[in-house]
Protein backbone atom coordinates (compact mmCIF):
# COMPACT_ATOMS: atom_id res chain seq x y z
CA UNK A 1 0.00 0.00 0.00
CA UNK A 2 1.23 3.46 -0.89
CA UNK A 3 2.31 5.90 1.80
CA UNK A 4 -0.45 8.13 3.10
CA UNK A 5 -0.08 11.86 3.54
CA UNK A 6 -2.45 14.83 3.55
CA UNK A 7 -1.77 17.16 0.63
CA UNK A 8 -1.50 20.13 3.02
CA UNK A 9 1.65 18.39 4.33
CA UNK A 10 2.91 18.08 0.78
CA UNK A 11 2.25 21.78 0.28
CA UNK A 12 4.26 22.77 3.35
CA UNK A 13 7.10 20.43 2.42
CA UNK A 14 7.14 21.75 -1.15
CA UNK A 15 7.32 25.38 0.02
CA UNK A 16 10.15 24.58 2.43
CA UNK A 17 12.14 22.56 -0.12
CA UNK A 18 11.48 24.75 -3.15
CA UNK A 19 12.34 27.82 -1.10
CA UNK A 20 15.99 26.97 -1.76
CA UNK A 21 15.53 26.83 -5.50
CA UNK A 22 13.12 29.75 -6.04
CA UNK A 23 12.80 33.23 -4.58
CA UNK A 24 9.26 33.71 -3.28
CA UNK A 25 7.45 35.11 -0.25
CA UNK A 26 4.76 33.28 1.72
CA UNK A 27 1.80 34.93 3.44
CA UNK A 28 -0.59 33.29 5.86
CA UNK A 29 -3.51 34.49 7.96
CA UNK A 30 -2.82 33.02 11.40
CA UNK A 31 -3.09 29.42 10.21
CA UNK A 32 0.56 28.57 9.51
CA UNK A 33 0.47 25.54 11.79
CA UNK A 34 -2.60 24.15 10.04
CA UNK A 35 -1.86 25.08 6.41
CA UNK A 36 1.72 23.85 6.95
CA UNK A 37 3.26 27.07 5.67
CA UNK A 38 4.87 26.95 9.11
CA UNK A 39 7.41 24.53 7.60
CA UNK A 40 8.52 27.33 5.28
CA UNK A 41 8.37 29.92 8.07
CA UNK A 42 10.75 27.86 10.19
CA UNK A 43 13.33 27.63 7.41
CA UNK A 44 12.89 31.10 5.86
CA UNK A 45 11.53 33.42 8.58
CA UNK A 46 12.61 36.53 6.66
CA UNK A 47 10.44 35.52 3.69
CA UNK A 48 7.32 34.64 5.68
CA UNK A 49 4.69 37.22 6.69
CA UNK A 50 1.75 36.59 8.91
CA UNK A 51 -1.17 38.86 8.07
CA UNK A 52 -3.22 37.95 11.10
CA UNK A 53 -6.86 37.01 10.75
CA UNK A 54 -7.49 39.31 7.82
CA UNK A 55 -7.71 37.28 4.61
CA UNK A 56 -9.06 40.05 2.41
CA UNK A 57 -6.11 42.27 3.23
CA UNK A 58 -3.72 39.36 2.72
CA UNK A 59 -4.90 38.69 -0.84
CA UNK A 60 -4.47 42.34 -1.85
CA UNK A 61 -1.10 42.67 -0.09
CA UNK A 62 0.01 39.60 -2.05
CA UNK A 63 -1.23 41.24 -5.25
CA UNK A 64 0.78 44.36 -4.40
CA UNK A 65 3.94 42.32 -3.87
CA UNK A 66 3.37 40.36 -7.09
CA UNK A 67 2.82 43.61 -9.01
CA UNK A 68 6.46 44.45 -8.25
CA UNK A 69 7.52 41.29 -10.10
CA UNK A 70 8.06 39.05 -7.08
CA UNK A 71 6.63 35.57 -6.62
CA UNK A 72 4.23 35.12 -3.73
CA UNK A 73 2.01 32.54 -2.05
CA UNK A 74 -1.06 33.48 0.02
CA UNK A 75 -2.44 30.75 2.25
CA UNK A 76 -5.51 30.09 4.30
CA UNK A 77 -8.27 27.53 4.55
CA UNK A 78 -10.20 27.07 1.28
CA UNK A 79 -13.28 28.55 2.96
CA UNK A 80 -11.58 31.87 3.66
CA UNK A 81 -9.25 31.97 0.65
CA UNK A 82 -12.02 31.45 -1.89
CA UNK A 83 -15.05 32.54 0.13
CA UNK A 84 -14.20 35.32 2.57
CA UNK A 85 -11.70 36.85 0.18
CA UNK A 86 -13.58 36.09 -3.05
CA UNK A 87 -13.95 39.66 -4.16
CA UNK A 88 -10.36 40.53 -3.30
CA UNK A 89 -9.17 37.54 -5.33
CA UNK A 90 -11.43 38.48 -8.24
CA UNK A 91 -10.66 42.19 -8.39
CA UNK A 92 -7.11 42.48 -7.05
CA UNK A 93 -5.60 39.24 -8.43
CA UNK A 94 -7.91 37.93 -11.16
CA UNK A 95 -8.81 41.13 -13.01
CA UNK A 96 -5.21 42.41 -13.27
CA UNK A 97 -4.12 38.80 -13.97
CA UNK A 98 -1.42 38.95 -11.29
CA UNK A 99 0.79 35.97 -10.49
CA UNK A 100 -0.34 35.28 -6.94
CA UNK A 101 -0.46 31.61 -5.93
CA UNK A 102 -3.29 30.96 -3.51
CA UNK A 103 -2.58 27.90 -1.37
CA UNK A 104 -5.94 26.80 0.01
CA UNK A 105 -5.93 23.94 2.48
CA UNK A 106 -8.67 22.17 4.45
CA UNK A 107 -10.92 21.95 1.40
CA UNK A 108 -14.03 19.79 1.28
CA UNK A 109 -15.85 17.82 3.95
CA UNK A 110 -12.72 15.86 4.95
CA UNK A 111 -12.08 18.79 7.29
CA UNK A 112 -14.22 16.58 9.53
CA UNK A 113 -15.20 17.63 13.02
CA UNK A 114 -15.04 21.42 12.45
CA UNK A 115 -18.24 21.09 10.47
CA UNK A 116 -20.09 23.06 7.80
CA UNK A 117 -18.63 26.53 8.42
CA UNK A 118 -15.15 25.23 7.63
CA UNK A 119 -15.99 22.61 4.99
CA UNK A 120 -15.59 24.53 1.76
CA UNK A 121 -17.37 22.69 -1.04
CA UNK A 122 -17.84 25.65 -3.39
CA UNK A 123 -14.27 26.77 -4.14
CA UNK A 124 -13.97 25.19 -7.61
CA UNK A 125 -17.20 26.90 -8.65
CA UNK A 126 -16.10 30.27 -7.28
CA UNK A 127 -12.56 30.19 -8.57
CA UNK A 128 -13.18 28.74 -12.03
CA UNK A 129 -15.75 31.48 -12.67
CA UNK A 130 -12.95 34.08 -12.55
CA UNK A 131 -11.55 34.73 -16.04
CA UNK A 132 -7.93 33.65 -16.41
CA UNK A 133 -7.74 31.84 -13.07
CA UNK A 134 -5.88 28.52 -13.04
CA UNK A 135 -7.45 26.06 -10.60
CA UNK A 136 -5.36 23.11 -9.41
CA UNK A 137 -6.54 20.16 -7.34
CA UNK A 138 -3.70 17.67 -6.88
CA UNK A 139 -4.54 14.12 -5.90
CA UNK A 140 -1.71 13.08 -3.62
CA UNK A 141 1.71 13.84 -2.20
CA UNK A 142 3.72 13.39 -5.38
CA UNK A 143 1.29 15.41 -7.43
CA UNK A 144 0.86 18.17 -4.86
CA UNK A 145 4.61 18.74 -4.69
CA UNK A 146 4.87 18.85 -8.48
CA UNK A 147 1.86 21.17 -8.70
CA UNK A 148 3.47 23.70 -6.36
CA UNK A 149 6.57 23.85 -8.53
CA UNK A 150 4.46 24.16 -11.69
CA UNK A 151 2.54 27.02 -10.08
CA UNK A 152 5.78 28.83 -9.27
CA UNK A 153 6.83 28.62 -12.90
CA UNK A 154 3.40 29.63 -14.20
CA UNK A 155 2.36 33.20 -14.97
CA UNK A 156 -0.97 34.60 -13.83
CA UNK A 157 -3.25 33.80 -10.89
CA UNK A 158 -3.34 30.25 -9.51
CA UNK A 159 -5.69 28.71 -6.96
CA UNK A 160 -4.39 25.44 -5.45
CA UNK A 161 -6.57 23.18 -3.35
CA UNK A 162 -5.15 20.90 -0.66
CA UNK A 163 -6.75 18.58 1.87
CA UNK A 164 -6.39 17.93 5.56
CA UNK A 165 -7.02 14.18 5.40
CA UNK A 166 -4.31 11.68 4.48
CA UNK A 167 -4.48 10.08 1.02
CA UNK A 168 -2.36 7.28 -0.47
CA UNK A 169 0.42 8.45 -2.76
CA UNK A 170 -0.79 6.51 -5.78
CA UNK A 171 0.57 8.58 -8.64
CA UNK A 172 4.12 7.18 -8.62
CA UNK A 173 2.73 3.63 -8.53
CA UNK A 174 0.20 4.08 -11.31
CA UNK A 175 2.03 6.34 -13.73
CA UNK A 176 5.42 5.62 -15.24
CA UNK A 177 7.66 8.67 -15.72
CA UNK A 178 5.03 10.92 -14.12
CA UNK A 179 5.22 14.57 -15.11
CA UNK A 180 2.87 17.29 -13.89
CA UNK A 181 1.66 19.67 -16.54
CA UNK A 182 -0.96 22.34 -15.82
CA UNK A 183 -4.08 21.66 -17.88
CA UNK A 184 -3.19 18.05 -18.73
CA UNK A 185 -5.14 15.20 -17.15
CA UNK A 186 -3.38 11.99 -16.13
CA UNK A 187 -4.60 8.59 -17.33
CA UNK A 188 -4.37 6.24 -14.35
CA UNK A 189 -5.91 3.29 -16.08
CA UNK A 190 -7.23 2.62 -19.56
CA UNK A 191 -10.69 1.17 -20.11
CA UNK A 192 -13.45 0.94 -22.69
CA UNK A 193 -16.85 0.91 -20.95
CA UNK A 194 -16.97 4.12 -18.90
CA UNK A 195 -14.61 6.94 -17.94
CA UNK A 196 -14.20 7.99 -14.33
CA UNK A 197 -12.92 11.56 -14.08
CA UNK A 198 -11.78 12.26 -10.53
CA UNK A 199 -9.95 15.05 -8.75
CA UNK A 200 -8.23 15.65 -5.42
CA UNK A 201 -9.23 13.39 -2.57
CA UNK A 202 -11.60 11.35 -4.77
CA UNK A 203 -8.88 10.18 -7.14
CA UNK A 204 -7.78 7.16 -5.15
CA UNK A 205 -11.43 6.19 -4.62
CA UNK A 206 -11.90 6.27 -8.39
CA UNK A 207 -9.16 3.65 -8.68
CA UNK A 208 -10.92 1.53 -6.03
CA UNK A 209 -14.22 1.94 -7.92
CA UNK A 210 -12.54 0.78 -11.12
CA UNK A 211 -11.35 -2.35 -9.31
CA UNK A 212 -14.90 -3.01 -8.09
CA UNK A 213 -16.25 -2.59 -11.61
CA UNK A 214 -13.58 -4.85 -13.06
CA UNK A 215 -14.73 -7.62 -10.71
CA UNK A 216 -18.05 -7.37 -12.54
CA UNK A 217 -16.38 -7.37 -15.93
CA UNK A 218 -16.71 -3.62 -16.53
CA UNK A 219 -13.58 -1.91 -17.85
CA UNK A 220 -13.44 1.63 -16.48
CA UNK A 221 -10.94 4.21 -17.67
CA UNK A 222 -9.67 6.31 -14.76
CA UNK A 223 -8.46 9.84 -15.41
CA UNK A 224 -7.10 12.18 -12.77
CA UNK A 225 -8.13 15.75 -13.58
CA UNK A 226 -5.74 17.75 -11.40
CA UNK A 227 -6.43 20.97 -13.28
CA UNK A 228 -10.04 22.06 -12.95
CA UNK A 229 -9.28 25.07 -15.11
CA UNK A 230 -8.17 25.13 -17.86
CA UNK A 231 -9.90 21.79 -18.20
CA UNK A 232 -8.26 19.17 -20.45
CA UNK A 233 -11.01 19.12 -23.11
CA UNK A 234 -8.88 17.15 -25.54
CA UNK A 235 -8.31 14.25 -23.16
CA UNK A 236 -11.94 14.28 -21.94
CA UNK A 237 -13.32 14.11 -25.47
CA UNK A 238 -10.84 11.48 -26.57
CA UNK A 239 -11.79 9.28 -23.65
CA UNK A 240 -15.58 9.59 -23.86
CA UNK A 241 -15.47 9.07 -27.62
CA UNK A 242 -14.07 5.66 -26.75
CA UNK A 243 -16.11 4.78 -23.64
CA UNK A 244 -19.39 6.54 -24.48
CA UNK A 245 -20.19 7.67 -20.93
CA UNK A 246 -18.63 9.16 -17.83
CA UNK A 247 -18.87 9.59 -14.09
CA UNK A 248 -17.16 12.43 -12.27
CA UNK A 249 -15.98 12.37 -8.65
CA UNK A 250 -15.11 15.40 -6.57
CA UNK A 251 -15.11 16.42 -2.92
CA UNK A 252 -17.14 19.50 -3.82
CA UNK A 253 -20.75 20.42 -4.46
CA UNK A 254 -22.09 18.94 -7.69
CA UNK A 255 -22.83 22.53 -8.72
CA UNK A 256 -20.11 24.25 -10.71
CA UNK A 257 -17.15 21.96 -10.09
CA UNK A 258 -15.46 19.10 -11.96
CA UNK A 259 -18.75 17.43 -12.92
CA UNK A 260 -20.14 20.55 -14.56
CA UNK A 261 -16.79 21.25 -16.21
CA UNK A 262 -16.69 17.79 -17.80
CA UNK A 263 -20.37 17.91 -18.76
CA UNK A 264 -19.98 21.28 -20.46
CA UNK A 265 -17.08 19.93 -22.52
CA UNK A 266 -18.93 16.78 -23.56
CA UNK A 267 -22.33 18.41 -24.19
CA UNK A 268 -20.78 20.84 -26.67
CA UNK A 269 -18.72 18.34 -28.66
CA UNK A 270 -19.59 14.73 -27.83
CA UNK A 271 -22.86 14.41 -25.90
CA UNK A 272 -22.72 11.35 -23.66
CA UNK A 273 -24.25 10.50 -20.26
CA UNK A 274 -22.29 12.15 -17.44
CA UNK A 275 -23.17 11.19 -13.86
CA UNK A 276 -21.80 13.22 -10.98
CA UNK A 277 -20.50 12.10 -7.60
CA UNK A 278 -20.17 15.03 -5.20
CA UNK A 279 -21.95 16.76 -2.36
CA UNK A 280 -25.60 17.02 -3.41
CA UNK A 281 -26.35 20.71 -2.79
CA UNK A 282 -26.27 20.51 1.00
CA UNK A 283 -23.91 21.80 3.68
CA UNK A 284 -21.55 19.43 5.47
CA UNK A 285 -21.57 18.73 9.19
CA UNK A 286 -19.35 17.64 12.05
CA UNK A 287 -18.16 14.08 12.29
CA UNK A 288 -15.30 11.72 11.66
CA UNK A 289 -14.14 11.68 8.09
CA UNK A 290 -15.00 8.07 7.19
CA UNK A 291 -18.56 8.57 8.46
CA UNK A 292 -18.92 11.85 6.56
CA UNK A 293 -17.67 10.29 3.32
CA UNK A 294 -20.40 7.64 3.65
CA UNK A 295 -23.10 10.17 4.51
CA UNK A 296 -22.34 12.36 1.50
CA UNK A 297 -21.79 9.50 -0.93
CA UNK A 298 -18.12 10.23 -1.50
CA UNK A 299 -17.23 6.55 -1.78
CA UNK A 300 -15.83 4.07 -4.26
CA UNK A 301 -19.12 2.15 -4.07
CA UNK A 302 -21.10 5.24 -5.10
CA UNK A 303 -18.70 5.98 -7.97
CA UNK A 304 -19.12 2.38 -9.17
CA UNK A 305 -22.92 2.57 -8.87
CA UNK A 306 -23.04 5.85 -10.81
CA UNK A 307 -20.71 4.36 -13.42
CA UNK A 308 -23.15 1.51 -13.97
CA UNK A 309 -26.03 4.01 -14.17
CA UNK A 310 -24.10 5.94 -16.82
CA UNK A 311 -23.47 2.76 -18.80
CA UNK A 312 -27.18 1.92 -18.62
CA UNK A 313 -28.03 5.34 -20.06
CA UNK A 314 -25.81 4.73 -23.08
CA UNK A 315 -28.27 2.31 -24.67
CA UNK A 316 -31.26 4.66 -24.30
CA UNK B 1 8.49 75.90 -1.98
CA UNK B 2 9.20 78.81 -4.35
CA UNK B 3 6.38 81.06 -5.58
CA UNK B 4 7.10 80.16 -9.20
CA UNK B 5 6.85 76.46 -8.42
CA UNK B 6 3.54 76.92 -6.62
CA UNK B 7 2.18 78.89 -9.56
CA UNK B 8 3.26 76.14 -11.94
CA UNK B 9 1.59 73.46 -9.80
CA UNK B 10 -1.59 75.53 -9.63
CA UNK B 11 -1.64 75.72 -13.43
CA UNK B 12 -1.10 71.99 -13.69
CA UNK B 13 -3.84 71.24 -11.16
CA UNK B 14 -6.20 73.49 -13.10
CA UNK B 15 -5.36 71.62 -16.32
CA UNK B 16 -6.08 68.36 -14.48
CA UNK B 17 -9.47 69.74 -13.44
CA UNK B 18 -10.24 70.67 -17.06
CA UNK B 19 -9.23 67.11 -18.05
CA UNK B 20 -11.59 65.68 -15.41
CA UNK B 21 -14.52 67.69 -16.74
CA UNK B 22 -13.68 66.77 -20.36
CA UNK B 23 -13.53 63.09 -19.40
CA UNK B 24 -16.81 62.84 -17.52
CA UNK B 25 -18.67 65.18 -19.91
CA UNK B 26 -17.70 63.12 -22.96
CA UNK B 27 -18.48 59.88 -21.13
CA UNK B 28 -21.85 61.23 -20.00
CA UNK B 29 -21.14 59.72 -16.59
CA UNK B 30 -18.38 59.28 -14.02
CA UNK B 31 -17.28 60.82 -10.73
CA UNK B 32 -16.27 64.48 -10.94
CA UNK B 33 -16.70 65.56 -7.27
CA UNK B 34 -14.05 63.38 -5.64
CA UNK B 35 -11.80 63.79 -8.69
CA UNK B 36 -11.73 67.57 -8.40
CA UNK B 37 -10.94 67.34 -4.68
CA UNK B 38 -7.66 65.43 -5.25
CA UNK B 39 -6.35 67.36 -8.27
CA UNK B 40 -3.86 69.48 -6.29
CA UNK B 41 -2.32 66.49 -4.51
CA UNK B 42 -2.03 64.57 -7.79
CA UNK B 43 -0.36 67.58 -9.42
CA UNK B 44 2.13 67.73 -6.55
CA UNK B 45 2.83 63.97 -6.59
CA UNK B 46 3.35 63.63 -10.35
CA UNK B 47 5.03 66.99 -11.06
CA UNK B 48 7.08 67.62 -7.93
CA UNK B 49 7.43 64.63 -5.65
CA UNK B 50 7.29 61.18 -7.22
CA UNK B 51 10.12 59.52 -9.09
CA UNK B 52 8.60 58.18 -12.33
CA UNK B 53 9.71 57.84 -15.95
CA UNK B 54 7.18 58.72 -18.63
CA UNK B 55 9.13 56.80 -21.27
CA UNK B 56 9.43 53.74 -19.01
CA UNK B 57 6.17 53.45 -17.04
CA UNK B 58 7.10 49.99 -15.70
CA UNK B 59 10.57 51.04 -14.48
CA UNK B 60 11.14 48.77 -11.48
CA UNK B 61 12.55 51.47 -9.19
CA UNK B 62 9.73 53.97 -9.78
CA UNK B 63 7.69 55.33 -6.92
CA UNK B 64 4.30 53.61 -6.87
CA UNK B 65 0.90 55.25 -6.81
CA UNK B 66 -2.39 53.52 -6.02
CA UNK B 67 -5.72 55.28 -6.42
CA UNK B 68 -7.57 53.25 -3.83
CA UNK B 69 -10.68 55.37 -4.40
CA UNK B 70 -10.66 54.11 -7.97
CA UNK B 71 -13.91 55.77 -9.01
CA UNK B 72 -11.99 59.05 -9.25
CA UNK B 73 -10.13 57.63 -12.24
CA UNK B 74 -10.84 60.84 -14.24
CA UNK B 75 -8.38 62.65 -11.95
CA UNK B 76 -5.68 59.98 -12.37
CA UNK B 77 -6.13 59.80 -16.14
CA UNK B 78 -6.06 63.61 -16.47
CA UNK B 79 -2.86 63.68 -14.38
CA UNK B 80 -1.14 60.90 -16.34
CA UNK B 81 -2.10 62.57 -19.64
CA UNK B 82 -0.85 65.94 -18.37
CA UNK B 83 2.42 64.26 -17.40
CA UNK B 84 2.70 62.72 -20.87
CA UNK B 85 1.97 59.03 -20.27
CA UNK B 86 -0.62 59.16 -23.08
CA UNK B 87 -2.20 61.88 -25.27
CA UNK B 88 -4.61 64.28 -23.55
CA UNK B 89 -7.01 63.87 -26.46
CA UNK B 90 -7.58 60.32 -25.22
CA UNK B 91 -9.37 61.63 -22.10
CA UNK B 92 -12.43 62.09 -24.31
CA UNK B 93 -12.63 58.32 -24.81
CA UNK B 94 -13.08 57.67 -21.06
CA UNK B 95 -15.59 54.90 -20.31
CA UNK B 96 -16.15 54.04 -23.98
CA UNK B 97 -15.86 50.52 -25.40
CA UNK B 98 -12.93 51.24 -27.71
CA UNK B 99 -10.95 52.98 -24.94
CA UNK B 100 -8.33 51.69 -22.56
CA UNK B 101 -9.55 54.30 -20.06
CA UNK B 102 -11.91 52.05 -18.13
CA UNK B 103 -14.45 53.46 -15.66
CA UNK B 104 -12.03 52.40 -12.93
CA UNK B 105 -8.22 52.19 -13.39
CA UNK B 106 -6.84 49.13 -15.22
CA UNK B 107 -3.12 48.50 -14.70
CA UNK B 108 -2.94 46.13 -17.66
CA UNK B 109 -4.14 48.69 -20.15
CA UNK B 110 -3.01 52.15 -19.11
CA UNK B 111 0.63 53.29 -18.90
CA UNK B 112 1.30 54.83 -15.50
CA UNK B 113 -1.44 52.94 -13.64
CA UNK B 114 0.31 50.79 -11.03
CA UNK B 115 -2.70 48.91 -9.64
CA UNK B 116 -6.20 48.13 -10.84
CA UNK B 117 -8.66 49.55 -8.35
CA UNK B 118 -12.31 50.40 -7.97
CA UNK B 119 -13.66 48.12 -5.31
CA UNK B 120 -13.08 50.23 -2.21
CA UNK B 121 -10.55 49.19 0.41
CA UNK B 122 -8.59 46.88 -1.88
CA UNK B 123 -6.06 49.31 -3.30
CA UNK B 124 -4.78 50.39 0.09
CA UNK B 125 -3.84 46.78 0.90
CA UNK B 126 -2.13 46.42 -2.48
CA UNK B 127 -0.10 49.55 -1.73
CA UNK B 128 0.99 47.88 1.53
CA UNK B 129 2.21 44.93 -0.56
CA UNK B 130 4.25 47.22 -2.84
CA UNK B 131 5.82 48.92 0.17
CA UNK B 132 6.57 45.58 1.84
CA UNK B 133 8.20 44.30 -1.34
CA UNK B 134 10.52 47.34 -1.34
CA UNK B 135 11.51 46.60 2.26
CA UNK B 136 12.15 42.90 1.64
CA UNK B 137 14.08 43.38 -1.59
CA UNK B 138 16.00 46.50 -0.52
CA UNK B 139 14.44 48.97 -2.95
CA UNK B 140 14.34 52.72 -2.29
CA UNK B 141 11.07 53.47 -4.07
CA UNK B 142 8.16 54.84 -2.05
CA UNK B 143 4.46 54.01 -2.33
CA UNK B 144 1.57 56.47 -2.23
CA UNK B 145 -2.13 55.64 -1.95
CA UNK B 146 -5.12 57.99 -2.02
CA UNK B 147 -8.13 56.82 -0.02
CA UNK B 148 -11.59 58.29 0.20
CA UNK B 149 -13.10 59.31 3.52
CA UNK B 150 -16.21 57.28 2.68
CA UNK B 151 -13.89 54.42 1.71
CA UNK B 152 -12.61 54.38 5.29
CA UNK B 153 -15.93 52.83 6.27
CA UNK B 154 -14.67 49.60 4.66
CA UNK B 155 -13.26 47.26 7.30
CA UNK B 156 -10.36 46.27 5.05
CA UNK B 157 -8.94 49.80 5.31
CA UNK B 158 -8.26 49.10 8.97
CA UNK B 159 -6.85 45.64 8.25
CA UNK B 160 -4.37 47.39 5.96
CA UNK B 161 -3.70 50.13 8.53
CA UNK B 162 -2.87 47.42 11.09
CA UNK B 163 -0.62 45.59 8.59
CA UNK B 164 1.36 48.68 7.54
CA UNK B 165 2.08 49.70 11.13
CA UNK B 166 2.91 46.13 12.19
CA UNK B 167 5.53 45.80 9.45
CA UNK B 168 6.78 49.39 10.00
CA UNK B 169 6.19 50.45 6.41
CA UNK B 170 7.70 53.94 6.66
CA UNK B 171 8.04 53.91 2.85
CA UNK B 172 4.23 54.07 2.56
CA UNK B 173 2.17 57.26 2.58
CA UNK B 174 -1.63 57.15 2.60
CA UNK B 175 -3.52 60.30 1.67
CA UNK B 176 -7.05 60.44 3.04
CA UNK B 177 -9.21 62.74 0.92
CA UNK B 178 -11.41 64.19 3.63
CA UNK B 179 -14.09 65.97 1.59
CA UNK B 180 -16.85 64.98 3.99
CA UNK B 181 -19.32 63.64 1.43
CA UNK B 182 -20.22 60.23 0.04
CA UNK B 183 -22.95 59.12 -2.39
CA UNK B 184 -25.77 58.98 0.13
CA UNK B 185 -24.88 62.21 1.93
CA UNK B 186 -22.41 63.67 4.44
CA UNK B 187 -20.16 60.98 5.88
CA UNK B 188 -21.10 62.13 9.38
CA UNK B 189 -24.71 61.22 8.63
CA UNK B 190 -24.29 58.08 6.49
CA UNK B 191 -21.80 56.24 8.72
CA UNK B 192 -19.46 58.48 10.61
CA UNK B 193 -15.87 57.27 10.33
CA UNK B 194 -14.49 60.21 12.37
CA UNK B 195 -12.14 60.90 13.99
CA UNK B 196 -9.63 59.72 11.39
CA UNK B 197 -6.60 61.25 13.07
CA UNK B 198 -7.16 59.51 16.41
CA UNK B 199 -7.95 56.21 14.71
CA UNK B 200 -4.75 56.23 12.63
CA UNK B 201 -2.74 57.34 15.66
CA UNK B 202 -4.16 54.46 17.65
CA UNK B 203 -3.18 52.10 14.81
CA UNK B 204 0.41 53.30 15.14
CA UNK B 205 0.65 55.74 12.22
CA UNK B 206 2.31 59.12 11.85
CA UNK B 207 -0.58 61.51 11.22
CA UNK B 208 -0.38 64.88 9.44
CA UNK B 209 -3.44 67.00 8.74
CA UNK B 210 -3.41 69.60 5.95
CA UNK B 211 -5.51 71.74 3.64
CA UNK B 212 -5.65 69.65 0.45
CA UNK B 213 -5.61 72.75 -1.73
CA UNK B 214 -2.63 74.54 -0.19
CA UNK B 215 0.63 73.61 -1.94
CA UNK B 216 2.86 74.83 0.87
CA UNK B 217 1.07 72.57 3.33
CA UNK B 218 1.07 69.70 0.82
CA UNK B 219 4.82 70.10 0.25
CA UNK B 220 5.61 70.27 3.96
CA UNK B 221 3.50 67.17 4.69
CA UNK B 222 5.12 64.94 2.04
CA UNK B 223 8.58 66.09 3.09
CA UNK B 224 7.78 65.35 6.73
CA UNK B 225 6.45 61.91 5.74
CA UNK B 226 9.79 61.13 4.08
CA UNK B 227 11.62 61.99 7.29
CA UNK B 228 9.41 59.83 9.50
CA UNK B 229 11.08 56.49 10.28
CA UNK B 230 9.63 53.28 11.69
CA UNK B 231 5.99 53.88 10.89
CA UNK B 232 3.77 54.72 7.93
CA UNK B 233 2.36 58.21 7.44
CA UNK B 234 -1.21 59.22 6.68
CA UNK B 235 -1.84 62.71 5.35
CA UNK B 236 -5.39 63.69 6.21
CA UNK B 237 -6.16 66.14 3.44
CA UNK B 238 -9.15 68.35 4.19
CA UNK B 239 -10.61 69.03 0.78
CA UNK B 240 -13.59 70.50 -1.00
CA UNK B 241 -15.54 68.02 -3.06
CA UNK B 242 -16.05 69.47 -6.53
CA UNK B 243 -13.26 72.03 -5.90
CA UNK B 244 -13.19 75.00 -8.33
CA UNK B 245 -16.42 74.20 -10.18
CA UNK B 246 -18.82 76.44 -8.27
CA UNK B 247 -22.03 74.46 -8.63
CA UNK B 248 -20.28 71.18 -7.74
CA UNK B 249 -18.52 72.36 -4.60
CA UNK B 250 -19.69 70.56 -1.46
CA UNK B 251 -22.63 68.98 -3.27
CA UNK B 252 -22.89 65.25 -2.91
CA UNK B 253 -25.11 64.93 -5.99
CA UNK B 254 -21.95 65.63 -8.02
CA UNK B 255 -20.26 62.56 -6.56
CA UNK B 256 -21.25 60.41 -9.50
CA UNK B 257 -22.83 62.27 -12.40
CA UNK B 258 -21.59 64.19 -15.42
CA UNK B 259 -22.67 67.71 -16.35
CA UNK B 260 -24.90 68.18 -19.41
CA UNK B 261 -23.76 70.61 -22.12
CA UNK B 262 -24.90 73.83 -20.44
CA UNK B 263 -23.26 73.06 -17.10
CA UNK B 264 -20.22 71.60 -18.87
CA UNK B 265 -19.72 74.98 -20.51
CA UNK B 266 -20.09 76.72 -17.16
CA UNK B 267 -17.46 74.43 -15.60
CA UNK B 268 -14.98 74.94 -18.44
CA UNK B 269 -15.56 78.72 -18.40
CA UNK B 270 -14.88 78.84 -14.65
CA UNK B 271 -11.71 76.76 -14.95
CA UNK B 272 -10.51 78.84 -17.91
CA UNK B 273 -11.06 81.99 -15.86
CA UNK B 274 -8.87 80.47 -13.15
CA UNK B 275 -6.25 79.65 -15.80
CA UNK B 276 -6.37 83.27 -16.93
CA UNK B 277 -5.73 84.40 -13.37
CA UNK B 278 -2.69 82.13 -13.12
CA UNK B 279 -0.96 83.53 -16.22
Interface residues (C-beta under 8 A of the other chain):
Chain A: X25 X46 X47 X49 X51 X52 X54 X56 X57 X59 X60 X61 X62 X63 X64 X65 X66 X67 X68 X69 X70 X87 X88 X91 X92 X95 X96 X97
Chain B: X60 X64 X66 X106 X107 X108 X114 X115 X116 X118 X119 X121 X122 X123 X124 X125 X126 X127 X128 X129 X130 X131 X132 X133 X134 X136 X137 X139 X156 X159 X160 X162 X163 X166 X167
